[in-house]
Amino acid sequence: MNDSNLYRVYDEKLDLLYEVSVKPGQKERDVELKKLLRKSQLFLTLENLTCYRIVPDIK
């Protein structure tokens, strides 16, 4: 059984941009993941899978 948390980040068209697995207790040192999560919105969580979508910048 895989006990890692899997993060997926999609663009505004729901194309996969980035995917990473983070083990429990592991510090998230992934700079790219942190950068993408800041401009993303959660849209799906299933067990250990968490999916985010980049929010388009509408001005």
N, C-alpha and C positions, 0 to 999 in steps of 0.2 A: 504494500500500500504506500502510495506517495503522500507524504505529509507536507510537501512544499505548497506554498501559495503561488498560483500562477496569475500573472498580470498581463493583460492584453490591452493595447491602446490602438484605437482605430481613428482614421481621419474622418472628415465630415461626410464622405461618401461611404463610410464603413469598410474601407480597405484597411487591412491590418498594417499598422505602422511599426509596432514594437511588441515584443513578447519576452517576458523574463520570469524565471522561477526563483522564489525567495524561500529559503528554509526557515522554519520556526527558530527564533532566537538569533537569526542572522541579521546583522544591522544592514539596512538598505543603503549600501554604498554606491548604488547605481545612479549616477548623476543624470543620465539620460532619462531614466524612469521618473525621477523626481521632477525634472523639467517638464516632461510631458504631462504628469499628473496635475501640475499647477494650472495648466490651461485646458484640462479635460473635465468631463462630467461623467459620473458613474451611471451606467445604464443597465448592467446585468451582473448579478452575483449568483453563482451556483456552486455550492460546496466550497472547494478551494480555488475556484476560478472567479476572478473579478475583471470585468470589462469596462473600459472607459472610452468615451468618444470625445475627440477634439471639438470644442465648441467654436463654430465659425465666428469670426470677428465681424459683426455687422455694424456698420456705421452710417 
